[in-house]
Amino acid sequence: MSDGALEDEDGRRWHSVRDAFWHGHLRFPGVALKGEQQELLLRILNAIDRRDAYGQETMHDLLGGDLMYWRFYRCWLASVGLTAAEGDRNVFDARLSGDGRSVMLMLRATRDPDWIDLPFADIVEAIGAADRDAPGIARETALRAFERSVARRPHVFARERIGGSHVVTLTGMATAARMPTRSVMWSHPFAASPARDDFFGWLAGRVDRWDDWTRLAYERGASALTQHLLTLVLEGGGWPS
């Protein structure tokens, strides 16, 4: 780097590492939607990295259920070396390559300063790995560690007990008033805590999507979010029981 600019191995100069990747490596033109497309790429790479069998769910959650766009995007990721099929996997469920993981980490590290860091991956993984048959201690410990790690996020799903119901709520921070306050934007009751915790564990593995799901509830209502989440659960094969 010199004079505040990055210089690559070919002597080309860039304003940022994102520009070097986007325009230099991928050869995309300069367009107003660059930031939006980089964010989409980051979210898809996050999804591939965190969930092994995520195809149908990602298609509905990030691409509006557009199968052709999803297939094209997966082919494009493979063509630029960001994913690599191994063993009997095909291009549509290939895992991240070494380059793909590096790009994901770079996009995370250079995202908008307003972005709040997500919980450490090992906390999220501990929730899925906790043995539910072992009196629930390991699982509950993992869930509580996760709850502590997300407590200060502006949009938070949480486990609650309201009357005789075990509930998952979504609260968002209202900033229009003089004093920022949290308000419940969505909730769903369960008859027993194990079912509620199953669902909360599913949500925890998708913490990178919470802000967008909150926006959906705010703009289209709680029922729209319920329908969206139900679609994702069904498309993803549900959560372990």
DAKA-V670757 format. One line per field, one symbol per residue. psi: psi as a letter, one per 40 degrees, with the letter a starting at -180 (. if undefined). Layout:
BEGIN
psi=???
END
This chain:
BEGIN
psi=hifeiihaeeeihididddddddddefiihidedddddddddddddddddhdgeddddddddefegdddddddddddddeeeihhibeiidefiiiiddddddddddddeihdehhiiiidddddddddhheehfedddddddddddddedeidhhiihihhbeihihihiihhedidhhiiiheiihiididdddddddddddefdeeddddddddddeiddddddddddddddeeaii.
END
